[in-house]
Amino acid sequence: MLTTIRPRSEGDLWLAQAGGISPALLFNPNRVRETWRALQRALPQVTLYYAVKSNPYHSLLATLVDEGAAFDVASAPEIQALLPFGVPTNRMIHTHPIKTEHDLATSVQLGVTSFVVDNLDELWKVAPYRHDITIMLRLAFVAPDAPIDLSRKFGAQPEDALHIMSVAKQMGITVDGLCFHVGSQAQSAETHRIALLKCIEIARDAKNQGIADIERIDIGGGFPANYSNRPVDFDTFCAPIREAIAEVPDHIRLMAEPGRAISAPSMTLVSRVIGRSKRQDDTWWYYLDDGVYGAQSGRIFDHINYPMTVFTEGGELTPAVFAGPTCDSVDRFGDQESLPELSLGDVIVIHEIGAYSIATACHFNGVAPPVIIDLEDTSEVQRRQA
Ligand SMILES: Cc1ncc(COP(=O)(O)O)c(C=O)c1O
């Protein structure tokens, strides 16, 4: 748990940025631009498709549209969220391996032509659209160091790839891509490297056996956010991927679907202590106006310990626990061995909380999720001044 203690007066500055509103998520478009550009610099040969699911906030999407981004969507409503920004559907890929027939039909009708399959039944679903769409086959590779493992839920086993592609061929379905997702918040890109090399091998075998012409490989997401106060150096992180890219044949295009790495730094939560009580073992319980049903579900779903700053004047050090505003016992987090005593109204700021946060927030107990406040976009300011 990364907790920094700062003077109460500094907390008031955060609250002022939030217009006095708590809980509030401060959206910083400059962080989005910085991270997007850093990842793009680290992987210059790769087209980045932002994973909308990680945070579909409209100003974030608008910022990425302005950066010329492409987008990874998981459903027709995510496509519809992008259309008002004028994103052409050929800059979107639908990557959900398991789709409802209705979602598939709507997504095709909206104009998306790239879909993902990871099993034979899904081939039957996409078959009616085979003249209008092409398919990427998703394969399962697990990163042992990624806390969020997606390889059990999705992905065909690499040894089954040729069989699935040959069935697709018999059905007249074009499989022109391979993709994978090594798991979110990977600690190294070693599995990306291994998976990419394996995909190159499968693409070569598919070509040699006349099963499929693989023209694109999508290395998925998994790029990490900084939850440890150590800024992520994407250039270093991506070095193993670049090593494998050197082996990719010229005719194969490369794609990636970063979500968390881009959206996490874009939002900071400003919250306040709305109640407190000293309970068993002399432990102070501090109740905040946001919790795991608000912006902080990642604490439960993704086991994230967000860096936080507590603003107080200091005082007696005691064990402490933070809790959210709902009546559910699961709505607690951030046990502290020793924290200066907090008062009602004290400000708590939680950093790097833009990914899988507001996207999953709900109104449990009638408590509204935090409001979002847009900070100034310096690129926009520079454009206006030019
Ligand atoms: C298909 C797909 N692509 C991309 C992502 C984004 O992954 P990350 O946030 O780890 O970058 C996810 C996350 O669940 C996903 O399921």
The ligand as a MOL file (V3000), in Angstrom:
LIG
                    3D

  0  0  0     0  0            999 V3000
M  V30 BEGIN CTAB
M  V30 COUNTS 16 16 0 0 0
M  V30 BEGIN ATOM
M  V30 1 C -9.7240 -8.1480 -25.9890 0
M  V30 2 C -9.0850 -7.1490 -25.0950 0
M  V30 3 N -8.2760 -6.2250 -25.6450 0
M  V30 4 C -7.6620 -5.2740 -24.8980 0
M  V30 5 C -7.8870 -5.2110 -23.5410 0
M  V30 6 C -7.2000 -4.1380 -22.7610 0
M  V30 7 O -6.2470 -4.7020 -21.9530 0
M  V30 8 P -5.3150 -3.8200 -21.0080 0
M  V30 9 O -6.2180 -2.9130 -20.2680 0
M  V30 10 O -4.6120 -4.8060 -20.1680 0
M  V30 11 O -4.3830 -3.0640 -21.8870 0
M  V30 12 C -8.7160 -6.1690 -22.9120 0
M  V30 13 C -8.9340 -6.1460 -21.4740 0
M  V30 14 O -9.6780 -6.8930 -20.9040 0
M  V30 15 C -9.3350 -7.1660 -23.7150 0
M  V30 16 O -10.1450 -8.0890 -23.1820 0
M  V30 END ATOM
M  V30 BEGIN BOND
M  V30 1 1 1 2
M  V30 2 1 2 3
M  V30 3 2 2 15
M  V30 4 2 3 4
M  V30 5 1 4 5
M  V30 6 1 5 6
M  V30 7 2 5 12
M  V30 8 1 6 7
M  V30 9 1 7 8
M  V30 10 2 8 9
M  V30 11 1 8 10
M  V30 12 1 8 11
M  V30 13 1 12 13
M  V30 14 1 12 15
M  V30 15 2 13 14
M  V30 16 1 15 16
M  V30 END BOND
M  V30 END CTAB
M  END
